[in-house]
Amino acid sequence: MSQRHVLQVFEQYQKERMKFVQTVSELATRPQNVETLQNAGVMSLLRPLLLDAVPTIQQTAALALGRLASYNDDLAEAVVKGDILPQLVYSLAEQNRFYKKAAAFVLRAVAKHSPELAQAVVDCGALDALVVSLEEFDPGVKEAAAWALGYIARHNGSLAQAVVDAGAVPLLVLCIQEPEIALKRISASTLSDISKHSPELAQTVVDTGAIAHLAQMTLYPDAKLKRHVFSALGQISKHSVDLAEMVVEAEIFPAVLACLKDPDEYVRKNISTLMREITKHTPELSQMIVNAGGVAAVIDYLGDSRGNVRLPGIMMLGYVAAHSENLAMAVIVSKGVPQLAICLAEETEDHMKAATAWALGQIGHHTPEHARAVAMSNVLPKLLSLYLDTHSSEDLQVKAKKALKSILQKCTYLPALEPLLYEAPSNVLKHVICQFSKVLPHDSKARKLFVTSGGLKKVQEIKAEPGSALQEYINAINACYPEEIVRYYSPGYSEALLERIENYQPV
Amino acid sequence: MARLVKLYEQIEHIKEQYFIRNRNAEENRQHENAAAVKIQSWFRGCQVRLYLSYLHRNATVIQKTWRAFSARQYFRQRVKTAYFLMKMNFYDKMAVKIQQRWRGYYVRKYVHNYYARKRYLEALTKKNEQVRRELEEIAEHQKKERERIAIEREEQEKYMQAQRLHFLLSTKQRPGVFNSPFRPEPDEMELRLRTVKPLRTRSAPKETATNQQPSGFLSSIERLPPIHKTPQGPFRPAAEVQRQRQRPLEPSLRVATSITALEEAREELRQREWRTRLIDQPFLPFSKTHRNKEYEPLLHTHSPYHQKAYGAKHFREENRAQLQGKQPFKTVFTTCHIFDKFGRLYSNAGKIV
C-alpha cells in the first residue's frame, strides 16, 4: 500500500461526507421531505458534522439545519434540545464569514417560531455573537446577523429589550448606511421590529439617530426597502407625541406622499400606516399632514387600492376628523366622504366596514354641516342596514350604531333622514324623530314637504309609550300642524269618519 | 269891672249859648264821630296798605332772590345730570366700540373665524388639487419609466435570443427557419438576425479568488490545460503558437521605467511625509529665535486676490514719443547652443544671422 492509497481513503470519506451534507441540505428545501428526514434522525447526524474538520461541510450542515429548523417549530425545538445552539454561537465568533452566515441563518430559523424558542436562542448567548458579527466586514454576514436579531426582537418587548441591551441598535443604524440594499432592508426591518414594542425601545432607536437615516431612504427606488423603512418610521411614531414629532421633523412630509402612488401595495400600506400613526396623536400633527395635502393623497390612495390595505388610510381619515371640526371639514372638502362611502359599499370584511363606519361617525359628529355632508353621500341607510344585519359582527354593529347615532344627533338634512323613518328600529328612530321635531317648527317648507312625502303619516303610525321621549318628540311634531291634518293622517281616521256618517241624523 | 259886669250880663246868654252849643255838639257828635272814624280809618287804611305794600315789596325781593337762587341751583343740577348722561352715553358707545373690536378680535383669533376658515378651506381645496395633480403626474411618469424599462429589457432579451440563434440566419442558397418561402415576408426574428452580430464563443471565466468558497481538497487540484488536436500541415503546435501570441511584452528597463518616475517618487515621498507627519508646525528651539523667524509675506502679495496696482505703478515720467522705435534694453540673453551654433552668432541680442 503506497501513501497514495492511504490518502485516497480519507479523500473518499471526505467526499462522501460532503455529498451527504449537500444532499440533505438539498432535500431540506422541499417541505414534503422534511418529515422523512426527521424520522430518519437527520438531526443527530448533522450535529457532529457541524464540528467537521472541513469548513465547507460545516457550513453546509448548518445550512441544512437552518432549512430544517425553519420548516416547523418541532424541528426548531429539536435543534434547541440537541444542544446545537451553543456550538453555533461559539463558532459564530470563531469561524469564517460563510460559516457565520450559515450559523446566523440557523439562529434565525430557530428564533422565528415562538418567543420561547427565541428566548432559548438568547439564553445560549447568541445576542452578543450576533452583535459582534454585525461589525463584520462582509455585508452578507451583517445581513444574516441583523435578520436573526430582527426575528428575535419581533416576538415581545423583553426579547427586544435584550437585543437592545446587547448594543445592537447603533450597529444596525450603521448597517442602514451601508451601500448594500439587502442589508439596508434587513436592518430597517429589524429596527422596526425592535421599536414596535414600547416607547422606551422606540426612544432607544431614535436616540441613535436612526430617523435621519431612515428619512433619507424614503426616496429610494427600491420598493422592498421602502416597505421596511416606512414600517420602521410608523412603528417609531406610533408610541408617543414626541416620537411622532421627531419623525415629522425629519421633513419627510410632502415628499413621501409620492410613495402613495407606488406600484408596490405594501409600500402604500406602510406609508398610510405611518401617516395614521402620526395623525392619531395631536390635532397639530394632523393639521400639518392635512396642510401638506396628505389627506387628498390618502383619499386617492383609497380609490386606487382594494381590500385590507385600505384599512390604515380609512383609520387615518377617522383620526384626522376626530381631532377637531376644522380638520373634519378638511376631510370633507378633500372629498373624503364619498370615497369612504364607496369603501363602505365595496369592502366585504367586517372589520373594514367597522373602521369605515367609525371614520364616518368621526367626520359627521361635529356640526350639522358635517352631518349634512355625510348624509348627502347616502351612507345613513347603509349604516343602518349594517347595524340591522344579523350577519354583521358585534363590533361592526356597535360601531355602525355609534356612528349612526352621532351623525343623527347633528343631522338637520331632512331628505336624508326620511328614509330612516320607515326602516329604523325604535332606538334609532328616537333620534330621527328628535331631529324632525327640532327642525320642523322653524321651517315651513320642510313642514309641507314632510306632509307630502308621507312622513307625517308614518309618524302617526308610530306606537310610542306615553310619557317616553319618543312620544314627546311626536307631540312636538304634531304641534307644528293643524289638528285636522294630524287627525287626517292618523290611522283609523276613515273609520271614524264613517262612524260619524252613521250617527248623523239629518234634521 | 265893666267886663265882669258885661260878663254877668251876658252869663245868661252864655248859658244859653252853652246849652245850645252843647246841644249842637251833642247833635253833631254822632255825625262828627262817624266822620272822624271815616277819616281815621281811611288814613289808617292808607297807612297799613302802605306798610303792607312795603312788606310785599320786601317779600317779593326775598322770594325773587330765593327763587332765582334755587332755580339756578336746580338748573345747574339738571345741566350736570344731562352732561353726565351725555358723557355716560358717549362712554358707553365708545366702550361698546372697544368691546366690539376686542370681542371680534378675540373670537376671530381664538374661537372661530368664519372667513379665515373659508379661506383656509378654499386654499386647502386648491392645495389638494395641486397635490392630486402632482401625484398623478408622478405616477404617470413612473409608469412610463417602468414601461420603458420593461420594453428595453424585452428588447435586450430578444437581442440576446437573436444572438444565440444567429446560426439560423438564412443564406443566399437556403432560407432559414424564420424565413419561410411560403410566406410573403420573412419573420421578425429573421430581420433581427440580420442585424445582430453572432455571439462570440466565450473563453473560460477567469478565476476570482474573492468569491470562491474555500473547499477542502478541490482547490488543490490544478486545472488541466485544454486539449488541442494537432493540426495537419507543417505548423508548429497550437499551444506553442498560442503561447507565443500571448507572450507578455518584455520591455527594456529604460522603456519600462515611467518617464515621470522621478516626479512620481517625489510626489509619493511628499505624500507619505504629509500622511505620517503628526505635527504640522515644526517645533523650533527657543535659542536662536531670530534665525528661526519666518518670513512673513505682505498681505498684498500673499493673498490670492492681488492688489493689481502693487508694483505695477510707475511714478516716472516717460516720453512715449521719444521712445518710439527704440528697442528695449535687454538684460538677459537667450541661451545659445554653443557647440552647434558656434561662429554663426552675432551678439545683436543673440539673434541668429
Interface residues (C-beta under 8 A of the other chain):
Chain A: E11 Q14 M18 V54 P55 T56 I57 N96 F98 P254 L257 A258 L260 K261 D262 P263 V290 N291 A292 G293 V295 A296 A297 D300 N326 M329 A330 V333 S334
Chain B: R117 Y120 L121 L124 T125 K127 N128 E129 Q130 V131 R132 E134 L135 E136 I138 A139 Q142 R146 Q213 P214 S215 G216 F217
